[in-house]
């Protein structure tokens, strides 16, 4: 993995000032010490889906945009789906699945661009599946099912590609989730993961950065982000062969700045 690029600091606040501001409104200790379960993950999306659509992406993207080419808008959420489609095309995949498909943004894009590929989205949240079936599943190559990707009801070697965007961080059993991805992929298939990782164990960071990391994780229904090198080792132990590991952190800056400006208003 390339060295982690520095994300520019929000200029009007130091980290200490930001943490103090959070503590005025929220119980920081309660937030940072809570344990996150799958029920908490489902509750998080049930409570926040409307906010995502109103303030983040009216088209239902639940992930951070990668690279906006200087545009200060929310029209640049397709990069993750584009990366996945490229891998599907590279292996000639005819079936693909997205773990934690949310409101179907990525699956819809892939199904529209690759009409010869059968695309399946699975998600734990009933509201997400209901929304996707009513609003999106009008194409013959697109369908949605409620399922836990830690234990999938699909045959071995069933898919040419698996996509997981900002969802594996919320699993309660990473080994089981990756094991299922490996099982349902056909030989030569591709797993594409776009997610947040720690660059080192939490205790290696200064106290303020530890506090900030925990607040980000818990507030987004993540128990803790994986340390990247440890996660990579787990993937390899399951049987995956690494093709590429790319740090896209710098491409998130503009979207994160927009979220910061929005949060300041509230």
C-alpha positions as CSV (number, residue, x, y, z in Angstrom):
1,X,0.0,0.0,0.0
2,X,1.5,3.4,-0.9
3,X,2.3,5.8,1.9
4,X,-0.9,7.5,3.2
5,X,-1.2,11.0,1.8
6,X,-1.9,13.8,4.3
7,X,-5.5,15.1,4.2
8,X,-5.5,18.8,4.5
9,X,-6.7,20.0,7.9
10,X,-9.9,22.0,8.2
11,X,-8.2,25.4,8.4
12,X,-10.5,27.2,10.8
13,X,-10.3,24.5,13.5
14,X,-7.5,22.6,15.2
15,X,-8.3,19.0,16.1
16,X,-8.4,19.9,19.8
17,X,-11.0,22.6,19.0
18,X,-13.1,20.2,16.9
19,X,-13.1,17.6,19.7
20,X,-14.1,20.2,22.2
21,X,-17.0,21.3,20.0
22,X,-18.2,17.7,19.6
23,X,-18.1,17.2,23.4
24,X,-20.4,20.2,23.9
25,X,-23.2,18.5,22.0
26,X,-22.5,14.8,22.4
27,X,-21.4,12.5,25.2
28,X,-18.0,11.6,23.7
29,X,-17.2,9.0,26.3
30,X,-20.5,7.2,25.7
31,X,-19.9,7.3,21.9
32,X,-16.3,6.1,21.9
33,X,-16.9,3.2,24.3
34,X,-20.1,1.7,22.8
35,X,-19.9,-1.7,21.1
36,X,-21.5,-1.8,17.7
37,X,-23.7,-4.8,16.7
38,X,-25.5,-5.7,13.4
39,X,-28.7,-4.4,14.9
40,X,-26.9,-1.0,15.5
41,X,-25.8,-1.0,11.8
42,X,-29.4,-1.6,10.6
43,X,-30.7,1.1,13.0
44,X,-28.1,3.6,11.8
45,X,-29.3,3.3,8.2
46,X,-33.0,3.3,9.1
47,X,-32.4,6.6,11.0
48,X,-30.1,8.2,8.5
49,X,-31.3,7.2,5.1
50,X,-33.5,10.3,4.7
51,X,-30.5,12.5,5.7
52,X,-28.3,10.8,3.2
53,X,-30.8,11.6,0.4
54,X,-31.4,15.2,1.5
55,X,-27.9,16.3,2.2
56,X,-25.5,13.8,0.6
57,X,-26.8,12.2,-2.6
58,X,-30.3,12.5,-3.9
59,X,-29.6,9.4,-6.1
60,X,-29.1,7.2,-3.0
61,X,-25.3,7.0,-2.8
62,X,-24.3,6.1,0.8
63,X,-20.5,6.3,0.2
64,X,-17.9,9.0,0.0
65,X,-17.2,10.5,-3.4
66,X,-13.8,9.8,-4.9
67,X,-12.3,12.7,-6.8
68,X,-14.6,15.6,-7.9
69,X,-12.2,17.3,-10.4
70,X,-12.6,20.6,-8.6
71,X,-16.4,20.5,-8.7
72,X,-18.1,21.4,-5.5
73,X,-21.1,19.3,-5.9
74,X,-22.4,15.7,-5.3
75,X,-22.4,14.4,-8.8
76,X,-19.1,12.3,-8.5
77,X,-20.2,9.2,-6.7
78,X,-19.7,6.7,-9.5
79,X,-16.0,6.1,-9.2
80,X,-16.4,3.0,-7.0
81,X,-18.8,1.4,-9.5
82,X,-16.5,2.3,-12.4
83,X,-13.6,0.6,-10.7
84,X,-15.8,-2.5,-10.2
85,X,-17.0,-2.5,-13.8
86,X,-13.4,-2.4,-15.0
87,X,-12.6,-5.5,-13.0
88,X,-15.7,-7.3,-14.2
89,X,-14.8,-6.5,-17.8
90,X,-11.2,-7.7,-17.2
91,X,-12.4,-11.2,-16.3
92,X,-15.5,-11.4,-18.6
93,X,-17.9,-11.7,-15.6
94,X,-21.5,-12.5,-16.4
95,X,-22.7,-12.4,-12.8
96,X,-21.8,-9.9,-10.1
97,X,-22.9,-9.2,-6.5
98,X,-22.6,-6.2,-4.2
99,X,-22.4,-6.8,-0.5
100,X,-24.3,-4.1,1.5
101,X,-25.8,-2.6,-1.6
102,X,-27.7,0.1,0.4
103,X,-30.1,2.0,-1.8
104,X,-28.7,0.5,-5.0
105,X,-26.6,3.3,-6.4
106,X,-23.7,1.1,-7.5
107,X,-25.7,-1.9,-8.6
108,X,-27.9,0.3,-10.8
109,X,-24.9,2.0,-12.4
110,X,-23.2,-1.3,-13.2
111,X,-26.4,-2.9,-14.5
112,X,-27.0,0.0,-16.8
113,X,-23.5,0.1,-18.2
114,X,-23.1,-3.7,-18.5
115,X,-26.3,-5.0,-19.9
116,X,-24.8,-8.5,-20.5
117,X,-24.0,-8.9,-16.7
118,X,-26.5,-10.2,-14.2
119,X,-26.2,-7.9,-11.1
120,X,-27.4,-8.8,-7.6
121,X,-27.5,-6.5,-4.6
122,X,-27.8,-7.9,-1.0
123,X,-28.4,-5.9,2.1
124,X,-29.4,-6.5,5.7
125,X,-31.8,-3.6,5.9
126,X,-35.4,-4.4,4.8
127,X,-36.0,-0.8,3.9
128,X,-33.1,-0.8,1.5
129,X,-34.3,-3.9,-0.3
130,X,-37.9,-2.6,-0.4
131,X,-36.7,0.7,-1.9
132,X,-34.4,-1.0,-4.5
133,X,-37.1,-3.4,-5.6
134,X,-39.7,-0.7,-6.0
135,X,-37.5,2.0,-7.5
136,X,-34.6,0.4,-9.3
137,X,-35.2,-3.3,-10.2
138,X,-36.8,-2.5,-13.6
139,X,-34.0,-3.9,-15.6
140,X,-33.9,-7.6,-16.5
141,X,-30.3,-7.9,-15.3
142,X,-30.8,-6.4,-11.9
143,X,-32.3,-7.8,-8.7
144,X,-32.1,-7.4,-4.9
145,X,-32.4,-9.8,-2.0
146,X,-32.1,-9.4,1.7
147,X,-29.2,-11.4,3.0
148,X,-26.3,-11.4,5.5
149,X,-23.1,-11.6,3.5
150,X,-21.4,-13.4,6.4
151,X,-23.6,-16.4,5.5
152,X,-25.0,-16.3,1.9
153,X,-27.6,-18.6,0.4
154,X,-25.7,-18.9,-3.0
155,X,-23.8,-21.7,-4.6
156,X,-20.0,-21.9,-4.7
157,X,-18.3,-20.2,-7.7
158,X,-21.6,-18.3,-8.5
159,X,-20.2,-14.9,-9.4
160,X,-17.4,-13.3,-11.4
161,X,-17.2,-10.3,-9.2
162,X,-17.9,-9.2,-5.6
163,X,-18.1,-5.5,-4.7
164,X,-18.0,-4.2,-1.1
165,X,-18.1,-0.4,-0.7
166,X,-17.8,1.0,2.9
167,X,-19.6,-2.1,4.3
168,X,-17.0,-4.7,5.4
169,X,-15.9,-2.2,8.1
170,X,-19.4,-2.9,9.7
171,X,-19.2,-6.6,9.7
172,X,-19.1,-8.4,13.0
173,X,-17.1,-11.3,11.5
174,X,-14.6,-10.2,8.9
175,X,-13.2,-13.7,8.4
176,X,-16.7,-15.0,7.7
177,X,-17.5,-12.2,5.3
178,X,-14.3,-12.6,3.3
179,X,-14.7,-16.3,3.4
180,X,-18.1,-16.0,1.8
181,X,-16.7,-13.7,-0.8
182,X,-14.0,-16.2,-1.7
183,X,-16.5,-19.1,-1.7
184,X,-19.1,-17.5,-4.1
185,X,-16.4,-16.2,-6.5
186,X,-15.6,-18.4,-9.4
187,X,-11.9,-19.1,-10.0
188,X,-10.3,-16.0,-11.5
189,X,-13.1,-13.8,-10.2
190,X,-12.4,-10.4,-8.6
191,X,-13.2,-9.0,-5.2
192,X,-13.2,-5.1,-5.1
193,X,-13.2,-3.5,-1.7
194,X,-13.4,0.2,-1.2
195,X,-13.3,1.0,2.5
196,X,-11.7,2.9,5.4
197,X,-8.7,1.4,7.2
198,X,-6.4,2.4,10.1
199,X,-2.8,2.6,9.0
200,X,-1.7,1.3,12.4
201,X,-3.1,0.1,15.7
202,X,-5.1,2.8,17.5
203,X,-2.7,2.9,20.5
204,X,0.1,4.0,18.2
205,X,-1.6,7.4,17.6
206,X,-1.6,10.5,19.8
207,X,-4.6,10.7,22.2
208,X,-6.5,13.3,20.3
209,X,-6.2,11.3,17.1
210,X,-7.4,8.2,18.9
211,X,-10.4,10.1,20.1
212,X,-11.2,11.5,16.7
213,X,-10.9,8.1,15.1
214,X,-13.2,6.4,17.6
215,X,-15.8,9.2,17.1
216,X,-15.8,8.8,13.4
217,X,-16.1,5.0,13.6
218,X,-18.8,4.8,16.3
219,X,-20.9,7.6,14.7
220,X,-21.0,5.7,11.4
221,X,-21.9,2.3,13.1
222,X,-18.4,0.9,12.8
223,X,-17.0,-0.9,15.8
224,X,-13.4,-0.3,14.6
225,X,-11.7,0.0,11.3
226,X,-9.2,-2.8,10.4
227,X,-5.5,-2.2,10.4
228,X,-4.8,-2.4,6.7
229,X,-1.7,-4.7,6.8
230,X,-3.5,-7.1,9.2
231,X,-6.6,-7.1,6.9
232,X,-4.5,-7.8,3.9
233,X,-2.9,-10.7,5.7
234,X,-6.4,-12.1,6.5
235,X,-7.4,-11.9,2.8
236,X,-4.3,-13.8,1.8
237,X,-4.8,-16.5,4.4
238,X,-8.3,-17.1,3.0
239,X,-6.9,-17.6,-0.5
240,X,-7.1,-14.2,-2.2
241,X,-4.3,-13.1,-4.4
242,X,-3.7,-9.3,-4.3
243,X,-3.9,-7.6,-7.7
244,X,-3.7,-4.0,-6.5
245,X,-4.0,-1.9,-3.3
246,X,-4.5,1.8,-4.0
247,X,-4.8,4.6,-1.4
248,X,-7.6,6.9,-2.6
249,X,-7.5,9.1,0.6
250,X,-6.6,12.3,-1.2
251,X,-9.6,11.9,-3.5
252,X,-12.0,12.1,-0.6
253,X,-10.9,15.5,0.6
254,X,-13.3,17.6,-1.3
255,X,-16.3,15.5,-0.3
256,X,-15.2,15.5,3.3
257,X,-14.8,19.3,3.3
258,X,-18.3,19.6,2.0
259,X,-19.6,17.4,4.8
260,X,-17.7,19.5,7.3
261,X,-19.3,22.7,6.0
262,X,-22.7,21.1,6.2
263,X,-22.1,19.8,9.7
264,X,-21.1,23.2,10.9
265,X,-24.6,24.5,10.0
266,X,-26.2,22.1,12.5
